[in-house]
């Protein structure tokens, strides 16, 4: 069964601009790979995040998880979209750990991934990025 493409997301340009700004605050002294994210609630509030590296790498936090955890820690629970910006040859999709967190805490939201120039981009739903999720239905 072919999934429908997400409808045009209102305010996506603003979300991308905030993800660009968040990327500038990234702490990536080891990989030099800076990522920014902007997560939007259904009521229109936006929470940003950037990746924060650690010398052990295993303790590094991705921009998407930083944004989600910041939002949840502020009591926000209902989301509709996230924009992720990175400087890469192809759009950088959320990693596996971020996909799991996004699915569990945000649901089937729109995920917009874009490079710095805005020329290379993709818009998908979480169900496309994580087609067989492990969640509370498995417990």
C-alpha positions as CSV (number, residue, x, y, z in Angstrom):
1,X,0.0,0.0,0.0
2,X,1.4,3.4,-1.0
3,X,1.3,6.0,1.7
4,X,0.0,9.5,0.9
5,X,2.6,12.3,0.9
6,X,2.2,14.8,3.7
7,X,0.2,17.9,2.8
8,X,2.0,21.2,2.5
9,X,3.0,22.1,6.0
10,X,2.0,25.7,7.0
11,X,4.8,27.6,8.5
12,X,7.5,25.2,7.4
13,X,9.9,28.0,6.3
14,X,9.8,29.5,9.8
15,X,10.4,26.1,11.3
16,X,13.4,25.5,9.0
17,X,14.8,29.0,9.8
18,X,14.7,28.2,13.6
19,X,16.4,24.9,13.0
20,X,19.1,26.8,11.1
21,X,19.6,29.1,14.0
22,X,19.7,26.2,16.5
23,X,22.4,24.5,14.4
24,X,24.7,27.5,15.0
25,X,24.6,26.7,18.7
26,X,25.6,23.0,18.2
27,X,28.6,21.7,20.2
28,X,30.4,19.4,17.7
29,X,34.2,19.8,18.3
30,X,34.9,16.2,17.3
31,X,32.8,15.4,14.2
32,X,32.3,19.1,13.2
33,X,28.9,17.9,12.0
34,X,26.4,20.4,13.3
35,X,22.7,19.7,13.3
36,X,19.7,21.9,14.3
37,X,16.1,20.9,14.9
38,X,12.9,22.8,15.5
39,X,9.9,21.0,16.9
40,X,6.4,22.5,16.6
41,X,3.5,21.8,18.9
42,X,0.0,21.6,17.6
43,X,-0.7,25.0,19.2
44,X,2.2,26.5,17.3
45,X,4.9,26.7,20.0
46,X,8.3,25.9,18.7
47,X,11.2,24.3,20.7
48,X,14.6,24.0,19.2
49,X,17.6,21.7,19.8
50,X,21.1,21.2,18.6
51,X,23.5,18.3,18.8
52,X,25.8,18.2,21.8
53,X,28.8,15.9,21.4
54,X,30.9,14.2,24.0
55,X,34.4,12.8,23.7
56,X,33.0,9.3,24.3
57,X,30.5,9.7,21.4
58,X,28.1,7.4,23.2
59,X,26.9,10.2,25.4
60,X,26.3,12.6,22.5
61,X,22.8,13.9,22.1
62,X,21.3,14.5,18.7
63,X,19.4,17.8,17.9
64,X,16.1,16.0,17.5
65,X,16.2,14.4,21.0
66,X,17.4,17.6,22.6
67,X,14.3,19.4,21.1
68,X,11.9,16.7,22.2
69,X,13.3,16.4,25.7
70,X,13.3,20.2,26.1
71,X,9.7,20.3,25.0
72,X,8.6,17.4,27.2
73,X,10.4,18.9,30.2
74,X,8.4,22.1,29.7
75,X,5.1,20.1,29.8
76,X,4.5,20.1,26.0
77,X,3.0,16.9,24.7
78,X,1.3,17.4,21.3
79,X,3.4,17.9,18.2
80,X,2.8,18.2,14.5
81,X,6.1,18.8,12.8
82,X,9.9,18.9,13.2
83,X,12.5,20.4,10.8
84,X,16.1,19.1,10.9
85,X,18.9,21.0,9.2
86,X,22.4,19.8,8.5
87,X,25.3,20.5,6.1
88,X,25.3,17.3,4.1
89,X,25.4,16.2,0.5
90,X,21.9,14.6,1.0
91,X,19.2,15.4,3.5
92,X,20.1,14.0,6.9
93,X,17.3,11.9,8.4
94,X,17.0,11.3,12.1
95,X,19.1,8.4,13.4
96,X,17.5,5.3,14.8
97,X,17.4,6.4,18.4
98,X,15.8,9.8,17.4
99,X,13.2,8.0,15.3
100,X,12.3,5.9,18.3
101,X,12.0,8.9,20.6
102,X,10.1,10.9,18.0
103,X,7.6,8.1,17.4
104,X,7.0,7.5,21.1
105,X,6.8,11.1,22.2
106,X,5.5,12.9,19.1
107,X,3.7,10.2,17.1
108,X,3.2,10.3,13.3
109,X,4.4,13.9,12.8
110,X,5.8,15.5,9.7
111,X,9.6,15.4,9.5
112,X,11.2,17.9,7.2
113,X,14.9,17.4,6.5
114,X,16.9,20.0,4.6
115,X,20.5,20.9,3.8
116,X,21.9,24.4,4.5
117,X,21.1,25.8,1.1
118,X,17.5,24.6,1.2
119,X,17.9,22.9,-2.2
120,X,18.1,19.3,-1.0
121,X,15.1,18.5,1.1
122,X,12.6,15.8,1.9
123,X,9.3,15.8,3.8
124,X,8.1,12.6,5.3
125,X,5.9,11.3,8.1
126,X,7.3,9.4,11.0
127,X,5.4,6.3,9.8
128,X,7.6,6.3,6.7
129,X,10.8,6.7,8.7
130,X,9.9,4.0,11.2
131,X,7.4,1.7,9.5
132,X,7.2,-1.0,12.1
133,X,7.8,0.9,15.4
134,X,8.2,-0.7,18.8
135,X,5.9,1.1,21.2
136,X,3.3,0.6,24.0
137,X,1.3,-1.6,21.7
138,X,4.1,-4.2,21.9
139,X,4.0,-4.2,25.7
